[in-house]
Amino acid sequence: MSWWRVALVVVIAGATLVATAQPVSPPIKLGFLAPLSGAYAQNGRDILNGLLLYLDEIGYRAAGRTIELLVEDDEAIPAVGLTKARKLVERDGVHVMAGALLSSTGYALAPYIDSMRIPMVYPVVSADDLTQRKRSKWIVRTGYSGSQPNHAFGEYAYRVLKLRKVATIALDYAFGWESVGGFERTFVADGGAVTQKIWCPVSVHDFAPYLTQVSRDVDAVYALVLGRAALQFMRQYREFGLKDRVLLIGAGTTTDEHVLPFMGDEALGVITALHYSAALDTPANRTFVAAYRARFRKIPSYYAESMYTGAKWLVAATESIHGHVEDRAALVDALRAVKVADLPRGPVELDAYGNPIENVYVRKVERVNGELQNTVIATFPKVSQFWKYNPSDYLKQPLYSR
């Protein structure tokens, strides 16, 4: 063998050894929590689907590192969620967490997340005080606060829908209290009256005892339900003869796309408000909806969009610190500072308290091409969790409660 061939072999072998010796970064461990069984399994599955879709799009890689996803079912029970979070952090050694559904679970997790100094993204949990009086350093919300869209909706109900007297029916936990509270505050400030507040347990199966309480002289019923409860409520609202005589309005979850495809004519005409609709006609949302349909054979719910956006947010933050997720403080700072464009819901920015400022869409259920959809009929741009109030004055008031 000639000398140059020997030299070439030596060079190649040396290069191979050098390449082989390069350290391989360990995977980024992402812990995920959501109810994947029980009454809210569909909501949880949609949250997970949004995450899976985005991770598929980026090949499970961020900043040159593989993303390892660890999934746990919190069963929509706060105590279970806390137990599963401990497992993910203390046994599995995750670098960052995301997920959860119920406000009650979000509140229960917050002290633990802070004590362990582990960054967590809340894409769905809307508990108001997590970005108000009880702000967490280690939790970054990319979704919304429960009262936020309802502040806008209360004003719309009075000024545009011309409603004057409203009864509310809502699930009896933090999300229900805060959503109803936000709606009532602005609706009453404009001159309206909430004449009844009817509360139902989160585990409700039959709305008959509650629907029989609805006064005959209200202009509308505002409902906050989700999951199986939304399907049952909508059917019974019609069966009790209320649909034909009392306008039904409500929080966005009541007709959200996680349940809308399973509803029928009983949902037509219902008006709600939220920061997302699958029918939103923008390039980013059309692309997202098409990809989601292709992967999961259904339209995306706000739960799916929320986690898709949350995942995009998390990856952007990770890349901004060049994948150094072991530096937890740097990661949580990046989550608060990063700017993410082309989101399905529209433009989003975080306020000084760590809550999104974003559009709120008023939607009306219509049937289009044989499918029910939440048609956007009005848009409130750049809505803050504090609505039009001064934040310091707002925070002097008590949290919306039962």
C-alpha positions as CSV (number, residue, x, y, z in Angstrom):
1,M,0.0,0.0,0.0
2,S,1.4,3.4,-0.9
3,W,2.3,5.9,1.8
4,W,-0.6,8.3,1.0
5,R,-3.2,5.5,1.2
6,V,-1.8,4.6,4.6
7,A,-1.9,8.2,5.7
8,L,-5.5,8.6,4.4
9,V,-6.6,5.5,6.4
10,V,-4.9,6.9,9.5
11,V,-6.6,10.3,9.0
12,I,-10.0,8.7,8.5
13,A,-9.6,6.4,11.4
14,G,-8.5,9.4,13.6
15,A,-11.4,11.5,12.5
16,T,-13.8,8.6,13.2
17,L,-12.3,8.3,16.7
18,V,-12.7,12.0,17.3
19,A,-16.2,12.0,16.1
20,T,-17.1,9.0,18.2
21,A,-15.5,10.6,21.2
22,Q,-17.7,13.7,21.0
23,P,-20.1,13.8,23.9
24,V,-23.8,13.1,23.1
25,S,-26.2,15.4,25.0
26,P,-28.7,13.5,27.1
27,P,-32.3,13.9,26.2
28,I,-34.4,16.8,27.4
29,K,-36.9,15.1,29.7
30,L,-40.4,16.7,29.4
31,G,-43.0,15.6,32.0
32,F,-46.6,15.9,31.0
33,L,-49.7,15.7,33.2
34,A,-53.4,15.5,32.1
35,P,-56.5,13.5,32.9
36,L,-56.4,10.6,30.5
37,S,-59.1,8.6,32.3
38,G,-62.4,9.5,33.9
39,A,-65.0,12.2,33.0
40,Y,-62.4,14.6,31.6
41,A,-60.4,12.1,29.6
42,Q,-61.3,13.7,26.2
43,N,-60.1,17.1,27.4
44,G,-56.8,15.5,28.6
45,R,-56.4,13.5,25.4
46,D,-56.8,16.7,23.3
47,I,-54.2,18.4,25.4
48,L,-51.8,15.5,24.8
49,N,-52.7,15.4,21.1
50,G,-51.6,19.1,20.7
51,L,-48.3,18.3,22.3
52,L,-47.8,15.1,20.1
53,L,-48.6,17.0,17.0
54,Y,-45.9,19.7,17.6
55,L,-43.3,17.2,18.8
56,D,-43.9,15.3,15.6
57,E,-43.4,18.4,13.5
58,I,-40.0,19.1,15.0
59,G,-38.9,15.5,15.1
60,Y,-38.8,15.4,18.9
61,R,-35.7,17.6,18.9
62,A,-34.9,21.1,20.2
63,A,-31.6,22.9,20.2
64,G,-29.9,19.8,18.9
65,R,-31.2,17.6,21.8
66,T,-33.7,14.8,21.7
67,I,-36.9,15.4,23.6
68,E,-38.0,12.5,25.8
69,L,-41.7,12.7,26.7
70,L,-43.0,11.2,30.0
71,V,-46.7,11.1,30.3
72,E,-48.8,10.7,33.5
73,D,-52.6,10.5,34.0
74,D,-53.7,12.9,36.8
75,E,-57.3,11.7,36.6
76,A,-58.6,15.3,37.1
77,I,-58.0,14.8,40.8
78,P,-55.7,17.3,42.5
79,A,-54.2,14.9,44.9
80,V,-53.4,12.4,42.2
81,G,-51.9,15.2,40.1
82,L,-49.6,16.1,42.9
83,T,-48.5,12.5,43.4
84,K,-47.8,12.1,39.7
85,A,-45.8,15.4,39.6
86,R,-43.6,14.1,42.4
87,K,-42.9,11.0,40.5
88,L,-42.0,12.9,37.3
89,V,-39.7,15.3,39.2
90,E,-38.2,13.2,42.0
91,R,-38.0,9.7,40.3
92,D,-37.9,10.4,36.6
93,G,-35.8,13.5,36.8
94,V,-37.6,15.7,34.3
95,H,-36.1,19.0,33.3
96,V,-39.4,20.8,32.7
97,M,-43.1,20.0,33.0
98,A,-46.3,20.9,31.1
99,G,-50.0,20.2,31.2
100,A,-52.8,19.8,33.8
101,L,-56.4,20.7,33.1
102,L,-58.5,21.7,36.1
103,S,-57.9,25.0,38.0
104,S,-58.1,23.0,41.2
105,T,-55.2,20.9,40.1
106,G,-53.3,23.9,39.0
107,Y,-53.6,25.5,42.4
108,A,-52.6,22.3,44.1
109,L,-49.5,21.8,42.0
110,A,-48.2,25.4,42.4
111,P,-46.6,25.2,45.9
112,Y,-44.8,22.0,44.9
113,I,-43.6,23.3,41.6
114,D,-42.2,26.4,43.4
115,S,-40.6,24.3,46.2
116,M,-38.8,22.1,43.6
117,R,-37.8,25.0,41.4
118,I,-38.9,23.1,38.3
119,P,-40.2,25.1,35.3
120,M,-43.7,24.2,34.3
121,V,-45.9,25.4,31.4
122,Y,-49.6,25.7,32.1
123,P,-51.2,25.7,28.7
124,V,-54.8,25.2,29.9
125,V,-55.1,25.8,33.7
126,S,-56.8,29.1,33.9
127,A,-56.9,29.7,37.7
128,D,-56.8,33.5,37.9
129,D,-54.7,33.9,41.0
130,L,-51.7,32.0,39.5
131,T,-50.9,35.2,37.6
132,Q,-52.4,37.7,40.0
133,R,-52.2,37.6,43.8
134,K,-50.3,34.2,44.1
135,R,-47.9,34.5,41.2
136,S,-45.5,31.6,40.8
137,K,-41.9,32.2,39.7
138,W,-41.7,28.7,38.2
139,I,-45.0,28.5,36.4
140,V,-45.5,30.2,33.0
141,R,-49.1,30.3,31.7
142,T,-49.5,30.3,27.9
143,G,-53.3,29.8,27.9
144,Y,-55.5,32.3,29.7
145,S,-57.1,33.2,33.0
146,G,-60.7,32.1,33.6
147,S,-62.2,35.5,34.0
148,Q,-60.3,37.0,31.0
149,P,-62.6,36.2,28.1
150,N,-65.6,36.6,30.3
151,H,-64.8,40.2,31.1
152,A,-65.1,40.9,27.3
153,F,-68.2,38.7,27.0
154,G,-70.1,40.5,29.8
155,E,-69.7,43.8,28.0
156,Y,-70.7,42.2,24.7
157,A,-73.8,40.5,26.2
158,Y,-75.1,43.9,27.5
159,R,-74.1,46.2,24.7
160,V,-74.5,44.0,21.6
161,L,-76.8,41.1,22.6
162,K,-78.9,43.7,24.6
163,L,-79.4,41.3,27.5
164,R,-80.5,42.8,30.8
165,K,-81.2,39.8,33.1
166,V,-79.1,36.6,33.1
167,A,-79.1,33.4,35.2
168,T,-75.8,31.5,35.4
169,I,-75.3,27.7,35.7
170,A,-71.7,26.7,36.3
171,L,-69.5,23.9,37.7
172,D,-68.8,24.5,41.3
173,Y,-65.0,25.0,41.4
174,A,-62.4,27.7,40.8
175,F,-62.8,27.8,37.0
176,G,-66.6,28.2,37.4
177,W,-66.4,30.8,40.0
178,E,-63.8,32.9,38.2
179,S,-65.5,32.6,34.8
180,V,-68.9,33.6,36.2
181,G,-67.2,36.4,38.3
182,G,-65.6,37.9,35.2
183,F,-68.8,37.9,33.2
184,E,-70.9,39.3,36.1
185,R,-68.4,42.1,36.8
186,T,-68.6,43.7,33.4
187,F,-72.2,42.8,32.7
188,V,-73.4,44.4,35.9
189,A,-71.1,47.4,35.5
190,D,-72.9,48.2,32.2
191,G,-76.3,48.0,33.9
192,G,-77.2,44.3,33.6
193,A,-78.3,42.0,36.5
194,V,-77.3,38.4,37.3
195,T,-80.5,37.3,39.0
196,Q,-79.5,33.7,39.7
197,K,-76.3,31.8,40.3
198,I,-76.8,28.0,40.2
199,W,-73.8,25.8,41.1
200,C,-73.4,22.2,40.1
201,P,-70.9,19.7,41.4
202,V,-67.9,18.9,39.1
203,S,-69.1,15.3,39.0
204,V,-72.7,16.2,37.9
205,H,-74.5,13.6,35.8
206,D,-78.0,15.0,35.8
207,F,-78.9,18.7,35.4
208,A,-82.6,18.3,36.0
209,P,-82.5,19.6,39.6
210,Y,-80.6,22.7,38.4
211,L,-82.5,23.5,35.2
212,T,-85.8,23.5,37.1
213,Q,-84.5,26.4,39.1
214,V,-84.1,28.7,36.1
215,S,-86.3,31.7,36.4
216,R,-88.8,32.3,33.6
217,D,-88.1,36.0,33.4
218,V,-84.4,36.0,32.4
219,D,-83.2,37.0,29.0
220,A,-80.5,34.4,28.8
221,V,-78.8,31.6,30.7
222,Y,-75.0,31.7,30.9
223,A,-73.5,28.2,31.2
224,L,-70.1,27.0,32.1
225,V,-69.7,23.2,31.6
226,L,-67.1,21.0,29.9
227,G,-66.5,17.3,29.0
228,R,-69.3,14.9,29.4
229,A,-71.2,17.5,31.5
230,A,-71.4,19.8,28.4
231,L,-73.1,17.1,26.3
232,Q,-75.6,16.2,29.1
233,F,-76.3,19.9,29.8
234,M,-77.0,20.7,26.2
235,R,-79.4,17.8,25.7
236,Q,-81.3,18.5,28.9
237,Y,-81.5,22.2,28.2
238,R,-83.5,21.4,25.1
239,E,-85.5,18.6,26.7
240,F,-86.7,21.1,29.4
241,G,-88.0,23.4,26.8
242,L,-85.5,26.1,27.6
243,K,-83.8,26.3,24.2
244,D,-86.8,27.7,22.4
245,R,-87.5,30.4,25.0
246,V,-84.3,31.4,26.7
247,L,-81.1,32.3,24.8
248,L,-78.1,30.1,25.9
249,I,-74.8,31.8,26.2
250,G,-71.7,30.8,28.1
251,A,-68.0,30.2,28.6
252,G,-66.1,28.9,25.6
253,T,-65.7,25.3,27.0
254,T,-69.5,24.9,26.8
255,T,-69.4,24.4,23.0
256,D,-65.6,23.8,22.6
257,E,-64.6,21.5,19.8
258,H,-63.8,18.7,22.3
259,V,-67.6,18.2,22.6
260,L,-69.1,20.1,19.7
261,P,-68.9,17.2,17.1
262,F,-70.9,15.1,19.5
263,M,-73.7,17.6,19.7
264,G,-76.7,18.1,17.4
265,D,-79.2,20.8,16.7
266,E,-79.5,21.5,20.5
267,A,-76.2,23.5,20.2
268,L,-77.2,25.7,17.2
269,G,-77.2,29.4,18.1
270,V,-75.3,29.1,21.4
271,I,-73.0,32.1,21.8
272,T,-69.8,31.8,23.8
273,A,-66.4,33.6,24.2
274,L,-62.9,32.2,24.2
275,H,-59.4,32.9,22.8
276,Y,-59.7,30.3,20.1
277,S,-62.0,28.7,17.6
278,A,-61.2,26.0,15.1
279,A,-63.2,28.0,12.6
280,L,-60.8,31.0,12.9
281,D,-59.9,31.9,9.4
282,T,-56.2,32.8,9.4
283,P,-53.3,31.1,7.6
284,A,-51.7,29.8,10.8
285,N,-54.9,28.3,12.0
286,R,-55.9,26.8,8.7
287,T,-52.5,25.1,8.6
288,F,-52.9,23.9,12.2
289,V,-56.4,22.6,11.7
290,A,-55.4,20.7,8.5
291,A,-52.4,19.1,10.2
292,Y,-54.5,18.1,13.3
293,R,-57.3,16.7,11.1
294,A,-54.8,14.6,9.1
295,R,-53.2,13.2,12.3
296,F,-56.2,12.7,14.6
297,R,-59.2,12.6,12.2
298,K,-61.0,15.3,14.0
299,I,-61.1,19.1,14.5
300,P,-58.8,20.5,17.2
301,S,-60.3,21.8,20.4
302,Y,-59.0,24.8,22.3
303,Y,-57.3,22.2,24.6
304,A,-55.4,20.9,21.7
305,E,-54.4,24.4,20.4
306,S,-53.4,25.4,23.9
307,M,-50.9,22.6,24.3
308,Y,-49.7,23.0,20.7
309,T,-49.0,26.7,21.4
310,G,-47.5,25.8,24.8
311,A,-45.1,23.3,23.2
312,K,-44.1,25.8,20.6
313,W,-43.5,28.3,23.3
314,L,-41.4,25.8,25.3
315,V,-39.2,24.8,22.4
316,A,-38.6,28.4,21.4
317,A,-37.5,29.1,25.0
318,T,-35.3,26.0,25.0
319,E,-33.6,27.1,21.7
320,S,-33.0,30.6,23.0
321,I,-30.8,29.2,25.8
322,H,-29.2,26.7,23.4
323,G,-30.7,23.7,25.0
324,H,-29.2,24.3,28.4
325,V,-32.4,23.2,30.3
326,E,-30.4,22.0,33.3
327,D,-30.2,25.7,34.1
328,R,-33.7,25.9,35.4
329,A,-33.6,29.6,36.2
330,A,-32.4,30.4,32.7
331,L,-35.2,28.3,31.2
332,V,-38.0,29.9,33.2
333,D,-36.6,33.3,32.4
334,A,-36.6,32.4,28.7
335,L,-40.2,31.2,28.9
336,R,-41.2,34.6,30.1
337,A,-39.1,36.5,27.6
338,V,-39.5,34.5,24.4
339,K,-41.7,35.9,21.5
340,V,-43.6,33.3,19.5
341,A,-45.2,34.1,16.2
342,D,-47.7,32.5,13.9
343,L,-49.8,30.9,16.6
344,P,-53.2,29.3,15.6
345,R,-55.1,31.6,18.0
346,G,-53.5,34.8,16.8
347,P,-50.9,37.1,18.4
348,V,-49.9,36.5,22.1
349,E,-47.6,38.4,24.5
350,L,-47.1,37.9,28.2
351,D,-47.9,40.8,30.6
352,A,-45.8,41.8,33.5
353,Y,-47.6,39.2,35.6
354,G,-46.9,36.3,33.3
355,N,-50.4,36.0,31.7
356,P,-51.1,36.2,27.9
357,I,-52.5,39.3,26.4
358,E,-54.5,38.0,23.4
359,N,-57.6,38.2,21.3
360,V,-60.9,37.1,22.6
361,Y,-63.4,35.7,20.1
362,V,-67.2,35.7,20.4
363,R,-68.4,32.6,18.7
364,K,-71.8,31.4,17.6
365,V,-72.5,27.7,16.8
366,E,-73.6,27.2,13.2
367,R,-73.7,24.3,10.9
368,V,-71.3,24.7,7.9
369,N,-70.8,22.0,5.3
370,G,-72.6,19.5,7.5
371,E,-70.5,20.2,10.6
372,L,-71.1,22.3,13.7
373,Q,-68.6,25.0,14.2
374,N,-67.9,28.0,16.4
375,T,-68.2,30.8,13.9
376,V,-66.4,33.9,15.0
377,I,-68.9,36.8,15.1
378,A,-66.8,39.4,17.0
379,T,-63.2,39.9,18.1
380,F,-61.8,41.8,21.1
381,P,-58.1,42.4,20.3
382,K,-55.3,42.3,22.9
383,V,-57.4,41.5,26.0
384,S,-55.6,41.6,29.3
385,Q,-56.4,39.5,32.3
386,F,-57.2,42.8,34.0
387,W,-59.6,43.9,31.2
388,K,-59.7,47.7,31.2
389,Y,-58.9,48.1,34.9
390,N,-55.7,49.3,36.4
391,P,-53.8,46.2,37.6
392,S,-52.9,47.6,41.0
393,D,-56.5,48.6,41.7
394,Y,-57.8,45.3,40.3
395,L,-55.6,43.3,42.6
396,K,-56.9,45.1,45.7
397,Q,-60.2,43.4,45.1
398,P,-60.8,39.9,46.3
399,L,-60.5,36.9,43.9
400,Y,-63.7,35.9,42.2
401,S,-65.3,33.2,44.4
402,R,-68.5,31.2,44.8
